[in-house]
Amino acid sequence: MARVMIADDSDAIRFVLSDILTIGNHKIVAEAVNGAEAVEKFSQTSPDVLLLDLAMPKKDGLTVVKEVMAKHPSARIILITASDNQNIINECLKAGAYAFISKPFDFDHVLKLITEVSPK
């Protein structure tokens, strides 16, 4: 069981991810609706995995990845994006994100990545 934080400005996406994680026996420790809140709540809750939307208000996903990794170098971040901008995705991966999931996402793929990235 992983302790997971969900950061996405879409209520619907947060709801679907919450359902997927609950079915997969993972615990949701926090949710954030914008990038600034994501950085703050990450520090407060220290989740095993952060599911992070790339396009969010206040701070975008790349900024969040950089800020979280600067403070928590062992953070495990999985990006969630509808964007096909490979340059931005690659920048996030270079900054420390583990992987990315394209929207719409596959239920099994989300759970597989959570298991892969979670501490053993």
C-alpha positions in Angstrom: 0.0 0.0 0.0 1.4 3.4 -1.0 0.6 6.7 0.5 -0.4 8.9 -2.5 -1.0 12.6 -3.0 -3.1 13.7 -6.0 -2.5 17.2 -7.5 -4.9 18.1 -10.3 -7.1 21.1 -10.8 -9.9 18.9 -12.2 -12.4 17.6 -9.6 -13.3 14.8 -12.0 -9.7 13.6 -12.5 -9.1 13.7 -8.7 -12.3 11.7 -8.2 -11.4 9.0 -10.7 -7.8 8.7 -9.4 -9.1 8.4 -5.9 -11.4 5.6 -7.0 -8.5 3.8 -8.8 -6.2 4.2 -5.8 -8.8 3.0 -3.3 -9.6 -0.1 -5.4 -5.8 -0.7 -5.6 -5.6 -0.6 -1.8 -3.6 2.6 -1.7 -4.1 5.5 0.8 -4.8 9.0 -0.4 -3.0 11.3 2.1 -3.7 14.7 0.4 -5.2 16.4 -2.6 -4.2 19.7 -4.2 -6.0 21.8 -6.7 -3.1 24.0 -7.9 0.7 23.9 -8.0 1.3 26.1 -5.0 -0.9 23.9 -2.8 0.8 20.8 -4.2 4.2 22.0 -3.0 2.9 23.0 0.4 0.9 19.8 1.0 3.7 17.6 -0.2 6.0 19.0 2.5 3.2 18.6 5.1 2.3 15.0 4.3 5.5 13.4 2.8 3.6 11.0 0.5 5.2 7.9 -1.1 4.0 9.0 -4.5 2.8 12.3 -6.0 0.4 12.1 -8.9 0.9 15.5 -10.5 -1.0 17.2 -13.3 1.3 19.0 -15.7 -1.1 22.0 -16.4 -2.3 23.6 -13.2 -2.9 27.1 -12.0 -0.5 29.1 -9.8 2.5 26.8 -10.5 2.7 24.4 -13.4 3.9 20.8 -13.1 7.5 21.5 -14.1 7.8 24.2 -11.4 6.3 21.8 -8.8 8.6 19.0 -9.8 11.6 21.3 -9.5 10.5 22.7 -6.1 9.5 19.4 -4.6 12.8 17.7 -5.8 14.9 20.6 -4.4 13.4 20.1 -0.9 12.8 16.3 -1.1 15.3 14.7 -3.5 13.9 11.2 -2.9 10.4 12.3 -3.9 8.6 10.0 -6.3 6.5 11.9 -8.9 4.3 10.6 -11.7 3.1 13.3 -14.1 -0.4 13.2 -15.5 -0.9 15.1 -18.7 -3.1 15.6 -21.7 -0.3 17.4 -23.4 1.8 15.9 -26.2 4.5 18.4 -25.7 7.5 16.0 -25.4 9.9 18.8 -24.6 8.1 19.8 -21.4 7.6 16.1 -20.4 11.3 15.5 -20.9 12.2 18.6 -18.8 10.0 17.2 -16.0 11.7 13.8 -16.3 15.1 15.4 -16.2 14.1 17.4 -13.2 13.3 14.2 -11.3 9.8 13.0 -12.2 9.7 9.2 -12.5 7.3 8.8 -15.3 4.2 10.2 -17.0 0.7 9.0 -17.7 -1.2 10.4 -20.7 -4.9 11.4 -20.3 -7.1 9.6 -20.7 -5.3 7.1 -18.5 -5.6 3.4 -18.2 -6.7 2.0 -14.8 -4.2 -0.8 -14.7 -1.3 1.4 -15.9 -1.9 3.8 -13.1 -1.8 1.0 -10.5 1.3 -0.6 -12.1 3.2 2.7 -12.0 2.2 3.3 -8.4 3.5 -0.1 -7.5 6.8 0.4 -9.5 7.6 3.7 -7.9 6.5 3.0 -4.3 9.1 2.3 -1.7 9.5 -1.4 -1.1 
